[in-house]
Amino acid sequence: MNRYSMIVQWSDEDQLFLVTIPEFADRVVMPCTHGITREEAIHNGEEIIEMYLEAWQAEGESIPEPNTLQIA
């Protein structure tokens, strides 16, 4: 399981749940995937994260660090 952030938001315009990955925002067009249901969008988001990580690793590119929640 990866530790990357995923934001899932409903789009009235698209009638879909759209997924953005904050850690990838400067390298990937956002939103990066979608789903008809929230569950499908999350599943697609997890697949996209793995796809990008594998591609960046294969190409020798740097991999963004996952964000972590800091609770005071």
All heavy atoms as a GROMACS GRO file, in nm:
protein
  583
    1MET      N    1   0.085  -0.119   0.000
    1MET     CA    2   0.000   0.000   0.000
    1MET      C    3   0.089   0.124   0.000
    1MET      O    4   0.185   0.132   0.074
    1MET     CB    5  -0.090  -0.003   0.123
    1MET     CG    6  -0.178   0.116   0.133
    1MET     SD    7  -0.309   0.085   0.253
    1MET     CE    8  -0.392   0.239   0.246
    2ASN      N    9   0.052   0.219  -0.083
    2ASN     CA   10   0.130   0.342  -0.089
    2ASN      C   11   0.080   0.440   0.016
    2ASN      O   12  -0.026   0.422   0.075
    2ASN     CB   13   0.124   0.402  -0.229
    2ASN     CG   14  -0.014   0.453  -0.264
    2ASN    OD1   15  -0.063   0.546  -0.201
    2ASN    ND2   16  -0.077   0.395  -0.363
    3ARG      N   17   0.158   0.546   0.038
    3ARG     CA   18   0.122   0.645   0.139
    3ARG      C   19   0.100   0.783   0.078
    3ARG      O   20   0.114   0.883   0.146
    3ARG     CB   21   0.232   0.651   0.245
    3ARG     CG   22   0.240   0.523   0.325
    3ARG     CD   23   0.340   0.532   0.435
    3ARG     NE   24   0.474   0.524   0.376
    3ARG     CZ   25   0.584   0.563   0.437
    3ARG    NH1   26   0.580   0.613   0.557
    3ARG    NH2   27   0.701   0.551   0.377
    4TYR      N   28   0.064   0.787  -0.049
    4TYR     CA   29   0.039   0.915  -0.114
    4TYR      C   30  -0.102   0.964  -0.086
    4TYR      O   31  -0.195   0.885  -0.067
    4TYR     CB   32   0.062   0.902  -0.265
    4TYR     CG   33   0.208   0.890  -0.297
    4TYR    CD1   34   0.269   0.766  -0.303
    4TYR    CD2   35   0.286   1.002  -0.318
    4TYR    CE1   36   0.404   0.753  -0.329
    4TYR    CE2   37   0.422   0.992  -0.344
    4TYR     CZ   38   0.480   0.868  -0.350
    4TYR     OH   39   0.614   0.856  -0.374
    5SER      N   40  -0.116   1.096  -0.084
    5SER     CA   41  -0.246   1.159  -0.062
    5SER      C   42  -0.331   1.148  -0.188
    5SER      O   43  -0.279   1.148  -0.299
    5SER     CB   44  -0.227   1.308  -0.029
    5SER     OG   45  -0.139   1.324   0.078
    6MET      N   46  -0.460   1.141  -0.166
    6MET     CA   47  -0.553   1.136  -0.278
    6MET      C   48  -0.675   1.220  -0.239
    6MET      O   49  -0.732   1.200  -0.132
    6MET     CB   50  -0.594   0.991  -0.304
    6MET     CG   51  -0.659   0.969  -0.436
    6MET     SD   52  -0.711   0.797  -0.469
    6MET     CE   53  -0.593   0.696  -0.385
    7ILE      N   54  -0.711   1.314  -0.324
    7ILE     CA   55  -0.831   1.394  -0.301
    7ILE      C   56  -0.936   1.349  -0.400
    7ILE      O   57  -0.912   1.348  -0.521
    7ILE     CB   58  -0.801   1.544  -0.317
    7ILE    CG1   59  -0.695   1.587  -0.216
    7ILE    CG2   60  -0.929   1.627  -0.302
    7ILE    CD1   61  -0.643   1.728  -0.237
    8VAL      N   62  -1.052   1.312  -0.348
    8VAL     CA   63  -1.164   1.267  -0.432
    8VAL      C   64  -1.276   1.369  -0.417
    8VAL      O   65  -1.323   1.393  -0.306
    8VAL     CB   66  -1.212   1.126  -0.390
    8VAL    CG1   67  -1.328   1.082  -0.478
    8VAL    CG2   68  -1.098   1.026  -0.394
    9GLN      N   69  -1.316   1.429  -0.529
    9GLN     CA   70  -1.420   1.531  -0.527
    9GLN      C   71  -1.523   1.504  -0.635
    9GLN      O   72  -1.488   1.462  -0.745
    9GLN     CB   73  -1.358   1.669  -0.551
    9GLN     CG   74  -1.261   1.711  -0.443
    9GLN     CD   75  -1.192   1.840  -0.479
    9GLN    OE1   76  -1.124   1.847  -0.580
    9GLN    NE2   77  -1.208   1.941  -0.397
   10TRP      N   78  -1.648   1.532  -0.603
   10TRP     CA   79  -1.756   1.519  -0.701
   10TRP      C   80  -1.755   1.637  -0.796
   10TRP      O   81  -1.736   1.752  -0.756
   10TRP     CB   82  -1.892   1.511  -0.631
   10TRP     CG   83  -2.005   1.506  -0.729
   10TRP    CD1   84  -2.092   1.605  -0.760
   10TRP    CD2   85  -2.040   1.394  -0.812
   10TRP    NE1   86  -2.180   1.564  -0.856
   10TRP    CE2   87  -2.151   1.433  -0.890
   10TRP    CE3   88  -1.991   1.266  -0.828
   10TRP    CZ2   89  -2.212   1.350  -0.981
   10TRP    CZ3   90  -2.051   1.183  -0.919
   10TRP    CH2   91  -2.161   1.224  -0.994
   11SER      N   92  -1.774   1.611  -0.925
   11SER     CA   93  -1.784   1.715  -1.027
   11SER      C   94  -1.925   1.714  -1.085
   11SER      O   95  -1.962   1.618  -1.154
   11SER     CB   96  -1.681   1.691  -1.138
   11SER     OG   97  -1.706   1.777  -1.247
   12ASP      N   98  -2.001   1.820  -1.060
   12ASP     CA   99  -2.135   1.831  -1.120
   12ASP      C  100  -2.125   1.839  -1.272
   12ASP      O  101  -2.207   1.781  -1.342
   12ASP     CB  102  -2.208   1.955  -1.068
   12ASP     CG  103  -2.264   1.935  -0.928
   12ASP    OD1  104  -2.291   1.819  -0.890
   12ASP    OD2  105  -2.282   2.035  -0.857
   13GLU      N  106  -2.023   1.908  -1.320
   13GLU     CA  107  -2.006   1.926  -1.464
   13GLU      C  108  -1.982   1.791  -1.534
   13GLU      O  109  -2.040   1.764  -1.639
   13GLU     CB  110  -1.888   2.019  -1.492
   13GLU     CG  111  -1.863   2.043  -1.638
   13GLU     CD  112  -1.745   2.136  -1.661
   13GLU    OE1  113  -1.707   2.211  -1.570
   13GLU    OE2  114  -1.690   2.133  -1.773
   14ASP      N  115  -1.896   1.708  -1.475
   14ASP     CA  116  -1.862   1.580  -1.536
   14ASP      C  117  -1.951   1.464  -1.491
   14ASP      O  118  -1.950   1.358  -1.552
   14ASP     CB  119  -1.716   1.544  -1.505
   14ASP     CG  120  -1.619   1.649  -1.556
   14ASP    OD1  121  -1.624   1.679  -1.677
   14ASP    OD2  122  -1.539   1.700  -1.475
   15GLN      N  123  -2.022   1.484  -1.380
   15GLN     CA  124  -2.103   1.379  -1.320
   15GLN      C  125  -2.017   1.257  -1.284
   15GLN      O  126  -2.055   1.143  -1.306
   15GLN     CB  127  -2.220   1.340  -1.412
   15GLN     CG  128  -2.324   1.450  -1.428
   15GLN     CD  129  -2.398   1.480  -1.299
   15GLN    OE1  130  -2.468   1.395  -1.246
   15GLN    NE2  131  -2.380   1.599  -1.245
   16LEU      N  132  -1.898   1.286  -1.230
   16LEU     CA  133  -1.801   1.184  -1.191
   16LEU      C  134  -1.730   1.229  -1.065
   16LEU      O  135  -1.726   1.348  -1.034
   16LEU     CB  136  -1.694   1.166  -1.300
   16LEU     CG  137  -1.737   1.111  -1.435
   16LEU    CD1  138  -1.625   1.132  -1.536
   16LEU    CD2  139  -1.773   0.964  -1.423
   17PHE      N  140  -1.669   1.134  -0.995
   17PHE     CA  141  -1.576   1.165  -0.888
   17PHE      C  142  -1.438   1.182  -0.952
   17PHE      O  143  -1.392   1.093  -1.024
   17PHE     CB  144  -1.572   1.053  -0.784
   17PHE     CG  145  -1.695   1.047  -0.699
   17PHE    CD1  146  -1.800   0.963  -0.732
   17PHE    CD2  147  -1.706   1.126  -0.586
   17PHE    CE1  148  -1.913   0.956  -0.654
   17PHE    CE2  149  -1.821   1.122  -0.506
   17PHE     CZ  150  -1.924   1.036  -0.541
   18LEU      N  151  -1.374   1.296  -0.928
   18LEU     CA  152  -1.243   1.325  -0.985
   18LEU      C  153  -1.136   1.308  -0.879
   18LEU      O  154  -1.157   1.341  -0.762
   18LEU     CB  155  -1.238   1.467  -1.041
   18LEU     CG  156  -1.345   1.500  -1.146
   18LEU    CD1  157  -1.329   1.645  -1.192
   18LEU    CD2  158  -1.338   1.404  -1.264
   19VAL      N  159  -1.020   1.257  -0.919
   19VAL     CA  160  -0.911   1.229  -0.826
   19VAL      C  161  -0.790   1.315  -0.858
   19VAL      O  162  -0.747   1.321  -0.973
   19VAL     CB  163  -0.871   1.080  -0.833
   19VAL    CG1  164  -0.751   1.052  -0.743
   19VAL    CG2  165  -0.987   0.990  -0.797
   20THR      N  166  -0.738   1.380  -0.756
   20THR     CA  167  -0.610   1.450  -0.767
   20THR      C  168  -0.515   1.392  -0.664
   20THR      O  169  -0.558   1.343  -0.558
   20THR     CB  170  -0.624   1.602  -0.747
   20THR    OG1  171  -0.683   1.626  -0.619
   20THR    CG2  172  -0.711   1.665  -0.853
   21ILE      N  173  -0.387   1.398  -0.695
   21ILE     CA  174  -0.283   1.347  -0.606
   21ILE      C  175  -0.189   1.465  -0.579
   21ILE      O  176  -0.110   1.502  -0.666
   21ILE     CB  177  -0.209   1.228  -0.669
   21ILE    CG1  178  -0.310   1.118  -0.700
   21ILE    CG2  179  -0.098   1.178  -0.576
   21ILE    CD1  180  -0.260   1.016  -0.799
   22PRO      N  181  -0.201   1.529  -0.462
   22PRO     CA  182  -0.125   1.651  -0.435
   22PRO      C  183   0.025   1.638  -0.458
   22PRO      O  184   0.087   1.731  -0.513
   22PRO     CB  185  -0.156   1.680  -0.288
   22PRO     CG  186  -0.290   1.617  -0.265
   22PRO     CD  187  -0.289   1.494  -0.351
   23GLU      N  188   0.084   1.528  -0.422
   23GLU     CA  189   0.228   1.511  -0.438
   23GLU      C  190   0.273   1.507  -0.584
   23GLU      O  191   0.390   1.531  -0.614
   23GLU     CB  192   0.276   1.383  -0.369
   23GLU     CG  193   0.265   1.384  -0.220
   23GLU     CD  194   0.134   1.327  -0.168
   23GLU    OE1  195   0.033   1.330  -0.242
   23GLU    OE2  196   0.132   1.278  -0.055
   24PHE      N  197   0.181   1.479  -0.675
   24PHE     CA  198   0.214   1.469  -0.816
   24PHE      C  199   0.174   1.595  -0.894
   24PHE      O  200   0.193   1.602  -1.015
   24PHE     CB  201   0.142   1.350  -0.880
   24PHE     CG  202   0.185   1.215  -0.830
   24PHE    CD1  203   0.280   1.199  -0.730
   24PHE    CD2  204   0.127   1.100  -0.882
   24PHE    CE1  205   0.317   1.073  -0.683
   24PHE    CE2  206   0.164   0.974  -0.837
   24PHE     CZ  207   0.259   0.961  -0.738
   25ALA      N  208   0.120   1.695  -0.827
   25ALA     CA  209   0.059   1.811  -0.893
   25ALA      C  210   0.154   1.886  -0.986
   25ALA      O  211   0.110   1.938  -1.088
   25ALA     CB  212   0.002   1.907  -0.790
   26ASP      N  213   0.283   1.890  -0.954
   26ASP     CA  214   0.375   1.964  -1.041
   26ASP      C  215   0.429   1.880  -1.156
   26ASP      O  216   0.501   1.931  -1.241
   26ASP     CB  217   0.491   2.023  -0.959
   26ASP     CG  218   0.575   1.916  -0.890
   26ASP    OD1  219   0.527   1.803  -0.872
   26ASP    OD2  220   0.691   1.947  -0.854
   27ARG      N  221   0.389   1.751  -1.163
   27ARG     CA  222   0.442   1.662  -1.267
   27ARG      C  223   0.334   1.597  -1.353
   27ARG      O  224   0.365   1.539  -1.457
   27ARG     CB  225   0.524   1.552  -1.200
   27ARG     CG  226   0.642   1.610  -1.123
   27ARG     CD  227   0.717   1.504  -1.054
   27ARG     NE  228   0.795   1.427  -1.150
   27ARG     CZ  229   0.876   1.330  -1.117
   27ARG    NH1  230   0.891   1.296  -0.991
   27ARG    NH2  231   0.944   1.264  -1.208
   28VAL      N  232   0.209   1.602  -1.308
   28VAL     CA  233   0.100   1.530  -1.375
   28VAL      C  234  -0.019   1.626  -1.391
   28VAL      O  235  -0.050   1.702  -1.300
   28VAL     CB  236   0.057   1.407  -1.291
   28VAL    CG1  237  -0.061   1.336  -1.352
   28VAL    CG2  238   0.174   1.312  -1.271
   29VAL      N  239  -0.086   1.619  -1.504
   29VAL     CA  240  -0.207   1.699  -1.525
   29VAL      C  241  -0.314   1.651  -1.427
   29VAL      O  242  -0.339   1.531  -1.414
   29VAL     CB  243  -0.256   1.686  -1.671
   29VAL    CG1  244  -0.388   1.758  -1.690
   29VAL    CG2  245  -0.151   1.736  -1.768
   30MET      N  246  -0.377   1.744  -1.359
   30MET     CA  247  -0.480   1.710  -1.262
   30MET      C  248  -0.615   1.757  -1.311
   30MET      O  249  -0.623   1.858  -1.378
   30MET     CB  250  -0.450   1.776  -1.127
   30MET     CG  251  -0.325   1.729  -1.061
   30MET     SD  252  -0.345   1.559  -1.004
   30MET     CE  253  -0.176   1.519  -0.970
   31PRO      N  254  -0.725   1.692  -1.279
   31PRO     CA  255  -0.728   1.564  -1.206
   31PRO      C  256  -0.668   1.454  -1.292
   31PRO      O  257  -0.671   1.460  -1.414
   31PRO     CB  258  -0.876   1.541  -1.178
   31PRO     CG  259  -0.949   1.620  -1.280
   31PRO     CD  260  -0.860   1.736  -1.317
   32CYS      N  261  -0.616   1.353  -1.225
   32CYS     CA  262  -0.543   1.250  -1.300
   32CYS      C  263  -0.627   1.128  -1.332
   32CYS      O  264  -0.589   1.048  -1.417
   32CYS     CB  265  -0.416   1.210  -1.226
   32CYS     SG  266  -0.445   1.143  -1.065
   33THR      N  267  -0.741   1.110  -1.266
   33THR     CA  268  -0.830   1.001  -1.299
   33THR      C  269  -0.968   1.031  -1.242
   33THR      O  270  -0.989   1.136  -1.183
   33THR     CB  271  -0.775   0.864  -1.250
   33THR    OG1  272  -0.851   0.758  -1.309
   33THR    CG2  273  -0.776   0.852  -1.100
   34HIS      N  274  -1.060   0.939  -1.260
   34HIS     CA  275  -1.198   0.961  -1.216
   34HIS      C  276  -1.267   0.826  -1.196
   34HIS      O  277  -1.211   0.722  -1.224
   34HIS     CB  278  -1.274   1.043  -1.319
   34HIS     CG  279  -1.285   0.972  -1.451
   34HIS    ND1  280  -1.186   0.981  -1.547
   34HIS    CD2  281  -1.379   0.887  -1.501
   34HIS    CE1  282  -1.222   0.906  -1.651
   34HIS    NE2  283  -1.338   0.849  -1.624
   35GLY      N  284  -1.391   0.833  -1.149
   35GLY     CA  285  -1.473   0.713  -1.136
   35GLY      C  286  -1.620   0.750  -1.127
   35GLY      O  287  -1.654   0.862  -1.084
   36ILE      N  288  -1.704   0.658  -1.165
   36ILE     CA  289  -1.849   0.680  -1.155
   36ILE      C  290  -1.892   0.678  -1.009
   36ILE      O  291  -1.978   0.753  -0.967
   36ILE     CB  292  -1.926   0.575  -1.238
   36ILE    CG1  293  -1.894   0.594  -1.387
   36ILE    CG2  294  -2.076   0.584  -1.213
   36ILE    CD1  295  -1.947   0.486  -1.477
   37THR      N  296  -1.828   0.592  -0.930
   37THR     CA  297  -1.852   0.587  -0.785
   37THR      C  298  -1.725   0.630  -0.712
   37THR      O  299  -1.615   0.629  -0.770
   37THR     CB  300  -1.889   0.445  -0.740
   37THR    OG1  301  -1.775   0.359  -0.760
   37THR    CG2  302  -2.010   0.391  -0.815
   38ARG      N  303  -1.740   0.666  -0.586
   38ARG     CA  304  -1.624   0.703  -0.505
   38ARG      C  305  -1.526   0.586  -0.497
   38ARG      O  306  -1.405   0.604  -0.508
   38ARG     CB  307  -1.669   0.744  -0.365
   38ARG     CG  308  -1.555   0.782  -0.271
   38ARG     CD  309  -1.606   0.825  -0.136
   38ARG     NE  310  -1.688   0.944  -0.143
   38ARG     CZ  311  -1.639   1.068  -0.140
   38ARG    NH1  312  -1.510   1.088  -0.132
   38ARG    NH2  313  -1.720   1.171  -0.147
   39GLU      N  314  -1.578   0.466  -0.480
   39GLU     CA  315  -1.493   0.347  -0.471
   39GLU      C  316  -1.413   0.326  -0.599
   39GLU      O  317  -1.295   0.294  -0.595
   39GLU     CB  318  -1.577   0.223  -0.439
   39GLU     CG  319  -1.640   0.225  -0.301
   39GLU     CD  320  -1.764   0.313  -0.289
   39GLU    OE1  321  -1.821   0.356  -0.392
   39GLU    OE2  322  -1.803   0.343  -0.174
   40GLU      N  323  -1.479   0.342  -0.713
   40GLU     CA  324  -1.410   0.327  -0.841
   40GLU      C  325  -1.301   0.434  -0.857
   40GLU      O  326  -1.190   0.406  -0.903
   40GLU     CB  327  -1.509   0.336  -0.957
   40GLU     CG  328  -1.444   0.320  -1.092
   40GLU     CD  329  -1.543   0.333  -1.208
   40GLU    OE1  330  -1.628   0.424  -1.204
   40GLU    OE2  331  -1.534   0.252  -1.300
   41ALA      N  332  -1.332   0.557  -0.816
   41ALA     CA  333  -1.235   0.665  -0.827
   41ALA      C  334  -1.112   0.637  -0.740
   41ALA      O  335  -0.998   0.657  -0.783
   41ALA     CB  336  -1.299   0.798  -0.786
   42ILE      N  337  -1.133   0.587  -0.619
   42ILE     CA  338  -1.023   0.553  -0.530
   42ILE      C  339  -0.940   0.440  -0.589
   42ILE      O  340  -0.816   0.447  -0.591
   42ILE     CB  341  -1.075   0.518  -0.389
   42ILE    CG1  342  -1.131   0.643  -0.322
   42ILE    CG2  343  -0.965   0.453  -0.304
   42ILE    CD1  344  -1.211   0.615  -0.196
   43HIS      N  345  -1.005   0.339  -0.640
   43HIS     CA  346  -0.934   0.227  -0.703
   43HIS      C  347  -0.850   0.277  -0.820
   43HIS      O  348  -0.732   0.242  -0.834
   43HIS     CB  349  -1.034   0.121  -0.749
   43HIS     CG  350  -0.972   0.010  -0.826
   43HIS    ND1  351  -0.902  -0.092  -0.766
   43HIS    CD2  352  -0.966  -0.015  -0.959
   43HIS    CE1  353  -0.856  -0.174  -0.858
   43HIS    NE2  354  -0.894  -0.129  -0.977
   44ASN      N  355  -0.909   0.360  -0.906
   44ASN     CA  356  -0.837   0.414  -1.020
   44ASN      C  357  -0.721   0.503  -0.975
   44ASN      O  358  -0.613   0.501  -1.036
   44ASN     CB  359  -0.931   0.492  -1.111
   44ASN     CG  360  -1.032   0.403  -1.180
   44ASN    OD1  361  -1.017   0.282  -1.186
   44ASN    ND2  362  -1.138   0.464  -1.231
   45GLY      N  363  -0.741   0.579  -0.868
   45GLY     CA  364  -0.635   0.662  -0.814
   45GLY      C  365  -0.517   0.580  -0.766
   45GLY      O  366  -0.400   0.614  -0.791
   46GLU      N  367  -0.545   0.469  -0.698
   46GLU     CA  368  -0.438   0.382  -0.651
   46GLU      C  369  -0.361   0.322  -0.769
   46GLU      O  370  -0.238   0.312  -0.765
   46GLU     CB  371  -0.494   0.273  -0.561
   46GLU     CG  372  -0.542   0.328  -0.428
   46GLU     CD  373  -0.618   0.229  -0.344
   46GLU    OE1  374  -0.658   0.121  -0.395
   46GLU    OE2  375  -0.639   0.258  -0.224
   47GLU      N  376  -0.432   0.284  -0.874
   47GLU     CA  377  -0.366   0.229  -0.992
   47GLU      C  378  -0.278   0.334  -1.060
   47GLU      O  379  -0.167   0.304  -1.104
   47GLU     CB  380  -0.469   0.176  -1.092
   47GLU     CG  381  -0.530   0.044  -1.051
   47GLU     CD  382  -0.621  -0.014  -1.157
   47GLU    OE1  383  -0.660   0.058  -1.252
   47GLU    OE2  384  -0.652  -0.133  -1.146
   48ILE      N  385  -0.327   0.458  -1.068
   48ILE     CA  386  -0.250   0.565  -1.131
   48ILE      C  387  -0.124   0.594  -1.051
   48ILE      O  388  -0.017   0.616  -1.108
   48ILE     CB  389  -0.338   0.692  -1.144
   48ILE    CG1  390  -0.440   0.674  -1.256
   48ILE    CG2  391  -0.254   0.817  -1.166
   48ILE    CD1  392  -0.382   0.670  -1.396
   49ILE      N  393  -0.134   0.596  -0.919
   49ILE     CA  394  -0.016   0.620  -0.836
   49ILE      C  395   0.089   0.514  -0.866
   49ILE      O  396   0.206   0.546  -0.891
   49ILE     CB  397  -0.053   0.620  -0.686
   49ILE    CG1  398  -0.134   0.746  -0.653
   49ILE    CG2  399   0.073   0.612  -0.599
   49ILE    CD1  400  -0.198   0.745  -0.514
   50GLU      N  401   0.050   0.388  -0.866
   50GLU     CA  402   0.145   0.281  -0.893
   50GLU      C  403   0.204   0.292  -1.034
   50GLU      O  404   0.324   0.271  -1.054
   50GLU     CB  405   0.079   0.144  -0.873
   50GLU     CG  406   0.040   0.115  -0.730
   50GLU     CD  407   0.156   0.123  -0.632
   50GLU    OE1  408   0.268   0.077  -0.666
   50GLU    OE2  409   0.137   0.178  -0.522
   51MET      N  410   0.121   0.328  -1.130
   51MET     CA  411   0.167   0.340  -1.268
   51MET      C  412   0.275   0.448  -1.280
   51MET      O  413   0.380   0.426  -1.339
   51MET     CB  414   0.050   0.373  -1.361
   51MET     CG  415   0.090   0.388  -1.507
   51MET     SD  416  -0.040   0.461  -1.608
   51MET     CE  417  -0.025   0.633  -1.561
   52TYR      N  418   0.249   0.565  -1.222
   52TYR     CA  419   0.347   0.674  -1.228
   52TYR      C  420   0.474   0.637  -1.154
   52TYR      O  421   0.584   0.664  -1.202
   52TYR     CB  422   0.289   0.805  -1.175
   52TYR     CG  423   0.209   0.879  -1.278
   52TYR    CD1  424   0.072   0.897  -1.264
   52TYR    CD2  425   0.270   0.933  -1.391
   52TYR    CE1  426  -0.002   0.965  -1.358
   52TYR    CE2  427   0.196   1.000  -1.487
   52TYR     CZ  428   0.061   1.016  -1.470
   52TYR     OH  429  -0.012   1.084  -1.565
   53LEU      N  430   0.462   0.578  -1.036
   53LEU     CA  431   0.582   0.542  -0.959
   53LEU      C  432   0.669   0.443  -1.037
   53LEU      O  433   0.791   0.459  -1.043
   53LEU     CB  434   0.543   0.483  -0.824
   53LEU     CG  435   0.476   0.580  -0.726
   53LEU    CD1  436   0.434   0.506  -0.599
   53LEU    CD2  437   0.566   0.698  -0.693
   54GLU      N  438   0.606   0.343  -1.097
   54GLU     CA  439   0.681   0.246  -1.177
   54GLU      C  440   0.748   0.312  -1.298
   54GLU      O  441   0.864   0.283  -1.328
   54GLU     CB  442   0.589   0.133  -1.223
   54GLU     CG  443   0.547   0.040  -1.111
   54GLU     CD  444   0.444  -0.063  -1.155
   54GLU    OE1  445   0.417  -0.075  -1.278
   54GLU    OE2  446   0.390  -0.132  -1.067
   55ALA      N  447   0.676   0.400  -1.366
   55ALA     CA  448   0.731   0.467  -1.484
   55ALA      C  449   0.848   0.557  -1.446
   55ALA      O  450   0.952   0.556  -1.512
   55ALA     CB  451   0.622   0.548  -1.554
   56TRP      N  452   0.832   0.636  -1.339
   56TRP     CA  453   0.940   0.725  -1.297
   56TRP      C  454   1.063   0.646  -1.255
   56TRP      O  455   1.175   0.683  -1.284
   56TRP     CB  456   0.893   0.817  -1.185
   56TRP     CG  457   0.794   0.920  -1.232
   56TRP    CD1  458   0.785   0.976  -1.357
   56TRP    CD2  459   0.690   0.979  -1.156
   56TRP    NE1  460   0.682   1.066  -1.361
   56TRP    CE2  461   0.621   1.070  -1.240
   56TRP    CE3  462   0.647   0.965  -1.024
   56TRP    CZ2  463   0.514   1.147  -1.196
   56TRP    CZ3  464   0.540   1.040  -0.981
   56TRP    CH2  465   0.473   1.130  -1.066
   57GLN      N  466   1.040   0.535  -1.185
   57GLN     CA  467   1.152   0.452  -1.142
   57GLN      C  468   1.223   0.392  -1.264
   57GLN      O  469   1.345   0.393  -1.272
   57GLN     CB  470   1.104   0.342  -1.048
   57GLN     CG  471   1.217   0.261  -0.990
   57GLN     CD  472   1.167   0.161  -0.887
   57GLN    OE1  473   1.054   0.114  -0.894
   57GLN    NE2  474   1.252   0.128  -0.793
   58ALA      N  475   1.148   0.342  -1.360
   58ALA     CA  476   1.206   0.282  -1.480
   58ALA      C  477   1.284   0.383  -1.562
   58ALA      O  478   1.385   0.349  -1.625
   58ALA     CB  479   1.095   0.219  -1.566
   59GLU      N  480   1.240   0.509  -1.560
   59GLU     CA  481   1.306   0.615  -1.636
   59GLU      C  482   1.418   0.682  -1.557
   59GLU      O  483   1.484   0.773  -1.607
   59GLU     CB  484   1.204   0.718  -1.681
   59GLU     CG  485   1.102   0.662  -1.779
   59GLU     CD  486   0.986   0.756  -1.808
   59GLU    OE1  487   0.988   0.871  -1.760
   59GLU    OE2  488   0.893   0.712  -1.877
   60GLY      N  489   1.437   0.639  -1.433
   60GLY     CA  490   1.542   0.697  -1.349
   60GLY      C  491   1.511   0.836  -1.298
   60GLY      O  492   1.601   0.910  -1.259
   61GLU      N  493   1.384   0.872  -1.300
   61GLU     CA  494   1.343   1.005  -1.252
   61GLU      C  495   1.324   1.002  -1.101
   61GLU      O  496   1.303   0.898  -1.041
   61GLU     CB  497   1.213   1.048  -1.320
   61GLU     CG  498   1.228   1.070  -1.469
   61GLU     CD  499   1.103   1.127  -1.531
   61GLU    OE1  500   1.032   1.205  -1.463
   61GLU    OE2  501   1.076   1.095  -1.647
   62SER      N  502   1.331   1.121  -1.041
   62SER     CA  503   1.307   1.130  -0.897
   62SER      C  504   1.160   1.100  -0.868
   62SER      O  505   1.073   1.126  -0.950
   62SER     CB  506   1.345   1.269  -0.845
   62SER     OG  507   1.262   1.367  -0.904
   63ILE      N  508   1.137   1.046  -0.752
   63ILE     CA  509   1.002   1.010  -0.710
   63ILE      C  510   0.962   1.103  -0.596
   63ILE      O  511   1.035   1.115  -0.497
   63ILE     CB  512   0.995   0.862  -0.666
   63ILE    CG1  513   1.024   0.774  -0.787
   63ILE    CG2  514   0.860   0.830  -0.604
   63ILE    CD1  515   1.031   0.626  -0.756
   64PRO      N  516   0.847   1.171  -0.608
   64PRO     CA  517   0.803   1.261  -0.502
   64PRO      C  518   0.783   1.186  -0.370
   64PRO      O  519   0.738   1.071  -0.370
   64PRO     CB  520   0.669   1.317  -0.552
   64PRO     CG  521   0.664   1.285  -0.697
   64PRO     CD  522   0.751   1.166  -0.718
   65GLU      N  523   0.815   1.252  -0.261
   65GLU     CA  524   0.793   1.195  -0.129
   65GLU      C  525   0.644   1.207  -0.092
   65GLU      O  526   0.582   1.308  -0.123
   65GLU     CB  527   0.876   1.269  -0.024
   65GLU     CG  528   1.024   1.245  -0.036
   65GLU     CD  529   1.064   1.103  -0.002
   65GLU    OE1  530   1.008   1.046   0.092
   65GLU    OE2  531   1.150   1.048  -0.073
   66PRO      N  532   0.590   1.106  -0.026
   66PRO     CA  533   0.451   1.118   0.023
   66PRO      C  534   0.440   1.226   0.129
   66PRO      O  535   0.533   1.244   0.209
   66PRO     CB  536   0.421   0.981   0.083
   66PRO     CG  537   0.526   0.890   0.033
   66PRO     CD  538   0.645   0.975   0.003
   67ASN      N  539   0.330   1.298   0.130
   67ASN     CA  540   0.303   1.395   0.237
   67ASN      C  541   0.264   1.317   0.361
   67ASN      O  542   0.202   1.210   0.352
   67ASN     CB  543   0.188   1.490   0.199
   67ASN     CG  544   0.226   1.586   0.090
   67ASN    OD1  545   0.344   1.616   0.069
   67ASN    ND2  546   0.127   1.633   0.017
   68THR      N  547   0.297   1.372   0.477
   68THR     CA  548   0.254   1.310   0.602
   68THR      C  549   0.179   1.411   0.684
   68THR      O  550   0.210   1.531   0.682
   68THR     CB  551   0.373   1.255   0.683
   68THR    OG1  552   0.464   1.362   0.708
   68THR    CG2  553   0.445   1.144   0.608
   69LEU      N  554   0.081   1.365   0.757
   69LEU     CA  555   0.000   1.451   0.842
   69LEU      C  556   0.072   1.473   0.973
   69LEU      O  557   0.113   1.377   1.040
   69LEU     CB  558  -0.137   1.387   0.867
   69LEU     CG  559  -0.234   1.464   0.955
   69LEU    CD1  560  -0.267   1.597   0.892
   69LEU    CD2  561  -0.360   1.381   0.977
   70GLN      N  562   0.091   1.599   1.009
   70GLN     CA  563   0.158   1.633   1.134
   70GLN      C  564   0.052   1.680   1.233
   70GLN      O  565  -0.014   1.781   1.212
   70GLN     CB  566   0.260   1.746   1.112
   70GLN     CG  567   0.368   1.711   1.013
   70GLN     CD  568   0.459   1.599   1.059
   70GLN    OE1  569   0.488   1.588   1.178
   70GLN    NE2  570   0.501   1.515   0.968
   71ILE      N  571   0.035   1.603   1.338
   71ILE     CA  572  -0.064   1.639   1.441
   71ILE      C  573   0.014   1.688   1.563
   71ILE      O  574   0.103   1.622   1.613
   71ILE     CB  575  -0.151   1.518   1.478
   71ILE    CG1  576  -0.227   1.472   1.355
   71ILE    CG2  577  -0.246   1.555   1.592
   71ILE    CD1  578  -0.311   1.349   1.376
   72ALA      N  579  -0.024   1.808   1.607
   72ALA     CA  580   0.048   1.870   1.720
   72ALA      C  581   0.012   1.806   1.850
   72ALA      O  582  -0.087   1.749   1.872
   72ALA     CB  583   0.018   2.018   1.725
   0.00000   0.00000   0.00000
